[in-house]
């Protein structure tokens, strides 16, 4: 009886010690991303008329404004590589830092980031970015 009672007390003390232990996340995802901003519009109709020359883009509605983005990365170097491509085509863009809270998208973006870092040709960079934009649309915009 004494062994059972002392085992129960020691077990309770041990588990109480672990429940008060502060544990940090082993994996944390950087939610800071860089987006290549094209333009901001006051209406969807104006936006659709203007973006006909752009192959792939996403847009985000913020209040009454609609902002068009051409690329998303987590690396400033990669966003600069992509910006250079659009600059060469005389498409004026700017880099905007954005927080994205969708963990699944950030995980996918980190994998695509490896491909972007290794790629240098225009077609490869644009193809990878198109995949990223599709992933963003699927996981963040459509929330699937």
N, C-alpha and C positions, 0 to 999 in steps of 0.2 A: 504494500500500500504506500509505504514511504517512497519507494522508487517511482511509482506512477505520479505521485504528488510533486516530487522534486523535478521530474521530467517535464511536467506540465508548466511549472513555474519557470524553469530555465528556458523552455520553448517560448513562452510568452515574452520573457525579457529579451530574448534574441530577436524575435520578430518585431517587437516594438522598436528595437534599435535600428533595424533595417527600414521600417516604415518612416522614420524621421530623417533618414539619410537623404541628402540632396543629390540628385542625379542629373548630370548634364547630358544633352543629346550627343550621341556619337557622330551622327551625320547631320550637318546643317546645310541648307541650300541657300546660296546667295540669290536673293530676290532682286538685286540691282541689275538692271539690264539697260542696254543702250538701244534706242530705236532710231532709225533713219527717217526723219520727218520730212514729208514732201510739202504739203500745204494744209491750211485750215480753211474750211468753207462754211458759209452760213446756211447752205441748203444742200440736200442730197442731190438734187437735180444739177446744180452747178458743179458739184464734185464729179458726178458721172460724166458730164460733158468734157471736163478737163483731163480726166485720168485715162482717156482712151489710148494715149500713147504709152502708157505704163502697162507692162505685161501682167505683173502680179503685185497686189497691194492689200493691205487691210485698212479699215477705217474704224475709228473710235469716236463715238458721239459723247461729247462732254458738254452738258447744258444745251445751249442752242447751236454750238459749233460742232463740226465734223472734221476730225484731223486724219489725214491720210499718212500711213507709214509704209515704207518700202522694205525695211529690214529690221531684224531683232537679233542682238547678240549679247553675250555677257562680257565680251572683251572689247576694250577700246581700240586695240590694234585691228581686230577683225571688222569693226564698224567703219574704221577709216579706210580699209581696203575696199569695202563695198561702196562707200561714199565716193571714192576715187573713180569707180566705174561709172556711176551716175554723173559725176562732174565731167567726165570725158564725153558723155552724150549730151552735155549742156542741160542737164536736169538739175536744177538747184535744190539742194537738200540741206538739212541741218541735223546735228546729232542731239538727241534729247535723252536724258537719263530718266528711266521709269522703273517703278517697283511693280513687280508682278507677283501676286500671292499664290498662284496656282502651282502647288508643289509638283504635280505630275508633269506639267509643261516645263518647269524649271529642270527637272530630271532629264527630259528629252532634249531640252536646249543645251544642257551640258554635254550630252553625247554628240549633238550636231556641231557643237563648238570645236570639238577635236577635228572634225572634218574641215571646218572653215579655217582652222589654223594651218592645216596641211595643204590646203588648196590655194593656188595663185592664179589660175586661169579665170578669165571672165566668165566663161560658160559654167565652169565648176562652181564658182562662188554664187552665181545667180541661181543655179539649180538647187544648191543646198539651201539658199535663202528661201526659195519657193517652197521647199519642204517645211522649213521652219514656220513660214507664214501659214501654210495649210494646217500644221499642227496647232498653232496658236488659235486659228479660227475654230478648229474642232474642239480643243480642250478648254479654251478660255471664253471665246465669244459664244459658242454654242453650248458650252458647259456640259460636255458629254463625259 
